Structures are given as structure tokens and as C-alpha cells.
Amino acid sequence: MWIILLMLVAGIAVGFFVRLISKHIRVIQRLQQVGVIALLFCMGVGIGGNRVLIKNIRTLGLRAVTFALLTAAFSIITVYVITRIFCKEKCEK
């Protein structure tokens, strides 16, 4: 876990202190895309190899959708309430 955080901090430091030209930024963006695609592929292989998970995918999927919808709904409600409390006259046009 620490190696991941250290690599993230090192990347932030390089990005902050080294001014990259647009060509380098495009290469870095392409590497990020390839890395995410490879990660998704590896996760798919892991999920596909787990027979118990595949057997229970309907139940797990329903729980995941319920969790995602409730999380989104309560996030919207929380933002609405906080906005109403802290933004009385300033936010009105």
C-alpha cells in the first residue's frame, strides 16, 4: 500500500516541478488509458475466474445498484440541504 502512495506522491512532485510540454502530456495520457484498460482486463479475468462470484452475480449486482442509487440520492439531498443553509442570498440571481 505504501508503495502505491509513494508513487502517487512522486508523480505529483514530478508534475509540479517539471514543466512538461504538450507532447509529453499526450504520451502520459495515452499511458494512463492503456493502464486503466489493462487494469480493467485483469479485474475481468479475476472476476471470471471466481465461480462463486459468477454464480451470485445477480444478487451482488442488485446490491451494488441499490448502494449506488442510495449513495447518489443522499449525496444530492445533502448538497441541497447544505446549499440552502449556507447560501441564502448570495446564490440567488
C-alpha angles and dihedrals in degrees: 000000000000093000090057093051092045091052090049092051091046090052091049090050092050091047091049100045102033116064105218123205119232092259091060091046091053090051091049091049091051091050089051091052092049090047093051092047091050091048092051091048092051091048089051091052090050092049093045091051093053104087094185091054093048090048091053098037094116093056093042092046092052091050091048093050091047091049093048094049094047091047092051093045095050091044090055092046091049093050090048093051094045091047091051091050100045102028108055109140102359096065097049115095 
